Amino acid sequence: MSAHSPKSKGRHPKPKTFERVSFRVGHVLFEVCDHPQNGATFALIAGEATEAKFKRPLFTGFVQRGMGTQLRRLAHHFDDLEARLPLDPDISKEG
């Protein structure tokens, strides 16, 4: 059973043998678990969902070798895209 499922979270809201770590990226929530028996897993969740039925994982999977490098490549691509975005005029007024 997935440590990311609503049933698992209901039974074990604060698990003692592993930790659920969340990372927000825009409107997506990445949840990572390093379960002692089931291994390292992740889930992608709609982070801004307002109803419980939409807060379920959209996708889950096991952490595999090479994923860190793949995510860093994606992060570098996002850095390049962000560098081309216009500055937010509200932010420049504060500084």
Phi and psi in degrees as GROMACS dihedral restraints (atoms count N, CA, C in turn):
[ dihedral_restraints ]
;  ai    aj    ak    al  type     phi  dphi    fc
    3     4     5     6     1   -72.9    20    10
    4     5     6     7     1   138.0    20    10
    6     7     8     9     1   -75.4    20    10
    7     8     9    10     1    -4.0    20    10
    9    10    11    12     1   -99.9    20    10
   10    11    12    13     1    -7.2    20    10
   12    13    14    15     1   -71.7    20    10
   13    14    15    16     1   152.9    20    10
   15    16    17    18     1   -58.2    20    10
   16    17    18    19     1   -35.5    20    10
   18    19    20    21     1   -65.0    20    10
   19    20    21    22     1   -41.9    20    10
   21    22    23    24     1   -64.0    20    10
   22    23    24    25     1   -42.8    20    10
   24    25    26    27     1   -66.5    20    10
   25    26    27    28     1   -33.1    20    10
   27    28    29    30     1   -69.4    20    10
   28    29    30    31     1   -40.8    20    10
   30    31    32    33     1   -74.3    20    10
   31    32    33    34     1   -36.1    20    10
   33    34    35    36     1  -131.8    20    10
   34    35    36    37     1    71.5    20    10
   36    37    38    39     1   -63.2    20    10
   37    38    39    40     1   -31.0    20    10
   39    40    41    42     1  -131.5    20    10
   40    41    42    43     1    80.9    20    10
   42    43    44    45     1   -63.4    20    10
   43    44    45    46     1   148.4    20    10
   45    46    47    48     1   -97.3    20    10
   46    47    48    49     1   -22.8    20    10
   48    49    50    51     1   -96.3    20    10
   49    50    51    52     1   -10.6    20    10
   51    52    53    54     1  -153.0    20    10
   52    53    54    55     1   171.3    20    10
   54    55    56    57     1  -126.7    20    10
   55    56    57    58     1   139.9    20    10
   57    58    59    60     1   -95.1    20    10
   58    59    60    61     1   118.6    20    10
   60    61    62    63     1  -110.7    20    10
   61    62    63    64     1   130.0    20    10
   63    64    65    66     1  -112.2    20    10
   64    65    66    67     1   141.7    20    10
   66    67    68    69     1  -131.6    20    10
   67    68    69    70     1   121.5    20    10
   69    70    71    72     1   -91.5    20    10
   70    71    72    73     1   128.9    20    10
   72    73    74    75     1  -128.1    20    10
   73    74    75    76     1   101.3    20    10
   75    76    77    78     1    61.1    20    10
   76    77    78    79     1  -124.8    20    10
   78    79    80    81     1   -97.5    20    10
   79    80    81    82     1    11.2    20    10
   81    82    83    84     1  -109.8    20    10
   82    83    84    85     1   137.4    20    10
   84    85    86    87     1  -108.7    20    10
   85    86    87    88     1   122.6    20    10
   87    88    89    90     1   -95.6    20    10
   88    89    90    91     1   125.3    20    10
   90    91    92    93     1  -116.7    20    10
   91    92    93    94     1   128.6    20    10
   93    94    95    96     1  -121.7    20    10
   94    95    96    97     1   134.3    20    10
   96    97    98    99     1  -126.0    20    10
   97    98    99   100     1   137.3    20    10
   99   100   101   102     1  -113.1    20    10
  100   101   102   103     1    82.7    20    10
  102   103   104   105     1   -78.5    20    10
  103   104   105   106     1   132.2    20    10
  105   106   107   108     1   -63.8    20    10
  106   107   108   109     1   -26.9    20    10
  108   109   110   111     1  -104.5    20    10
  109   110   111   112     1   -36.7    20    10
  111   112   113   114     1   -96.0    20    10
  112   113   114   115     1    -7.0    20    10
  114   115   116   117     1    89.4    20    10
  115   116   117   118     1  -176.1    20    10
  117   118   119   120     1   -84.1    20    10
  118   119   120   121     1   126.0    20    10
  120   121   122   123     1  -131.4    20    10
  121   122   123   124     1   164.5    20    10
  123   124   125   126     1  -139.4    20    10
  124   125   126   127     1   159.8    20    10
  126   127   128   129     1  -139.1    20    10
  127   128   129   130     1   144.9    20    10
  129   130   131   132     1  -107.1    20    10
  130   131   132   133     1   125.6    20    10
  132   133   134   135     1  -128.5    20    10
  133   134   135   136     1   143.8    20    10
  135   136   137   138     1   -69.3    20    10
  136   137   138   139     1   103.5    20    10
  138   139   140   141     1   -69.8    20    10
  139   140   141   142     1   -23.4    20    10
  141   142   143   144     1  -104.8    20    10
  142   143   144   145     1    15.9    20    10
  144   145   146   147     1   -64.1    20    10
  145   146   147   148     1   141.5    20    10
  147   148   149   150     1  -103.8    20    10
  148   149   150   151     1   -18.2    20    10
  150   151   152   153     1  -111.2    20    10
  151   152   153   154     1   143.9    20    10
  153   154   155   156     1   -56.6    20    10
  154   155   156   157     1   -36.4    20    10
  156   157   158   159     1   -65.4    20    10
  157   158   159   160     1   -20.2    20    10
  159   160   161   162     1   -97.7    20    10
  160   161   162   163     1    -3.5    20    10
  162   163   164   165     1   -91.2    20    10
  163   164   165   166     1     2.3    20    10
  165   166   167   168     1   -73.4    20    10
  166   167   168   169     1   154.0    20    10
  168   169   170   171     1   -58.5    20    10
  169   170   171   172     1   134.4    20    10
  171   172   173   174     1   -79.2    20    10
  172   173   174   175     1   -28.7    20    10
  174   175   176   177     1  -157.4    20    10
  175   176   177   178     1   140.8    20    10
  177   178   179   180     1  -132.5    20    10
  178   179   180   181     1   158.0    20    10
  180   181   182   183     1  -169.5    20    10
  181   182   183   184     1   171.3    20    10
  183   184   185   186     1   -90.0    20    10
  184   185   186   187     1   143.7    20    10
  186   187   188   189     1   -71.0    20    10
  187   188   189   190     1   129.6    20    10
  189   190   191   192     1  -123.5    20    10
  190   191   192   193     1   157.9    20    10
  192   193   194   195     1   -57.0    20    10
  193   194   195   196     1   138.9    20    10
  195   196   197   198     1    94.7    20    10
  196   197   198   199     1   -14.0    20    10
  198   199   200   201     1   -66.7    20    10
  199   200   201   202     1   -35.6    20    10
  201   202   203   204     1   -60.6    20    10
  202   203   204   205     1   -44.3    20    10
  204   205   206   207     1   -64.6    20    10
  205   206   207   208     1   -41.8    20    10
  207   208   209   210     1   -62.7    20    10
  208   209   210   211     1   -40.8    20    10
  210   211   212   213     1   -69.0    20    10
  211   212   213   214     1   -35.5    20    10
  213   214   215   216     1   -65.4    20    10
  214   215   216   217     1   -38.6    20    10
  216   217   218   219     1   -60.7    20    10
  217   218   219   220     1   -43.5    20    10
  219   220   221   222     1   -62.5    20    10
  220   221   222   223     1   -42.1    20    10
  222   223   224   225     1   -62.9    20    10
  223   224   225   226     1   -41.1    20    10
  225   226   227   228     1   -64.0    20    10
  226   227   228   229     1   -37.9    20    10
  228   229   230   231     1   -64.6    20    10
  229   230   231   232     1   -42.1    20    10
  231   232   233   234     1   -63.1    20    10
  232   233   234   235     1   -38.9    20    10
  234   235   236   237     1   -58.5    20    10
  235   236   237   238     1   -44.1    20    10
  237   238   239   240     1   -63.1    20    10
  238   239   240   241     1   -42.4    20    10
  240   241   242   243     1   -66.1    20    10
  241   242   243   244     1   -42.1    20    10
  243   244   245   246     1   -62.7    20    10
  244   245   246   247     1   -36.1    20    10
  246   247   248   249     1   -63.2    20    10
  247   248   249   250     1   -24.6    20    10
  249   250   251   252     1   -90.8    20    10
  250   251   252   253     1    -6.1    20    10
  252   253   254   255     1   -74.1    20    10
  253   254   255   256     1   145.0    20    10
  255   256   257   258     1   -67.0    20    10
  256   257   258   259     1   149.6    20    10
  258   259   260   261     1   -66.8    20    10
  259   260   261   262     1   144.5    20    10
  261   262   263   264     1   -75.1    20    10
  262   263   264   265     1   118.9    20    10
  264   265   266   267     1   -61.3    20    10
  265   266   267   268     1   -29.2    20    10
  267   268   269   270     1   -69.0    20    10
  268   269   270   271     1   -34.6    20    10
  270   271   272   273     1   -71.8    20    10
  271   272   273   274     1   -40.0    20    10
  273   274   275   276     1   -68.2    20    10
  274   275   276   277     1   -25.0    20    10
  276   277   278   279     1   -72.6    20    10
  277   278   279   280     1   -29.0    20    10
  279   280   281   282     1   -73.1    20    10
  280   281   282   283     1   -32.6    20    10
